[in-house]
């Protein structure tokens, strides 16, 4: 295990997700349900599955595409989704 990469990934994901809408959903669900452990278990399970999918997809794309292509494609998708949200098409 490369601890430098693991810690860098942890830091990037932790700060990117901090105060994200996902956190707000967790706060709301824990407050409404009054079952914080169940909310935590569901959140952790969902995030684990999403992370597995994203890491596998990244590993596959990394074999065939340069990192710059993936970065630019991700940026384009992000901007397009933002525009669709603004235009209320999503």
C-alpha positions in Angstrom: 0.0 0.0 0.0 1.3 3.4 -0.9 0.4 5.5 2.2 1.3 8.7 0.5 -1.4 8.2 -2.2 -3.9 6.8 0.4 -3.5 9.8 2.6 -3.7 12.3 -0.3 -6.8 10.6 -1.5 -8.3 10.6 2.0 -7.6 14.3 2.3 -9.0 15.2 -1.1 -12.2 13.2 -0.6 -12.7 14.3 3.0 -12.4 18.0 2.2 -14.4 17.7 -1.0 -17.3 16.0 0.8 -17.2 18.2 3.9 -20.4 20.2 4.0 -21.5 18.6 0.8 -25.2 17.9 0.1 -24.5 14.3 1.0 -23.6 15.4 4.5 -26.7 17.5 4.7 -28.8 14.5 3.7 -27.2 12.5 6.5 -27.8 15.2 9.0 -31.5 15.5 8.0 -32.1 11.7 7.9 -30.4 11.2 11.2 -32.5 14.0 12.8 -35.8 12.9 11.3 -35.4 9.1 11.8 -33.7 9.4 15.2 -31.7 6.4 14.2 -28.2 7.8 13.5 -26.5 4.4 13.5 -28.8 3.1 10.8 -28.2 6.3 8.8 -24.5 5.9 9.2 -24.6 2.3 8.1 -26.6 3.2 5.0 -24.3 6.1 4.2 -21.2 4.1 4.6 -22.5 1.2 2.5 -23.6 3.5 -0.3 -20.4 5.4 -0.3 -18.4 2.2 -0.4 -20.3 1.0 -3.4 -19.9 4.3 -5.2 -16.2 4.4 -4.4 -15.7 0.8 -5.7 -17.5 1.7 -9.0 -15.5 4.9 -9.4 -12.1 3.3 -8.6 -12.8 0.4 -11.0 -13.9 2.8 -13.7 -10.9 4.9 -13.1 -8.6 1.9 -13.3 -10.1 0.8 -16.6 -10.1 4.2 -18.1 -6.5 4.7 -16.9 -5.4 1.8 -19.1 -6.7 3.4 -22.2 -6.8 7.2 -21.7 -4.3 9.8 -20.6 -5.2 11.4 -17.3 -5.6 14.8 -19.1 -8.3 13.4 -21.3 -10.2 12.0 -18.2 -9.8 15.3 -16.4 -11.1 17.4 -19.3 -13.9 15.0 -20.0 -14.9 15.2 -16.4 -14.8 19.0 -16.5 -17.0 19.1 -19.6 -19.5 16.7 -18.0 -19.6 18.8 -14.9 -20.2 22.0 -16.8 -22.9 20.4 -19.0 -24.7 19.1 -15.9 -24.5 22.5 -14.3 -26.0 24.1 -17.4 -28.8 21.5 -17.6 -29.6 22.2 -13.9 -29.6 25.9 -14.5 -31.9 25.4 -17.5 -34.0 23.0 -15.5 -33.6 20.2 -17.9 -32.5 17.6 -15.3 
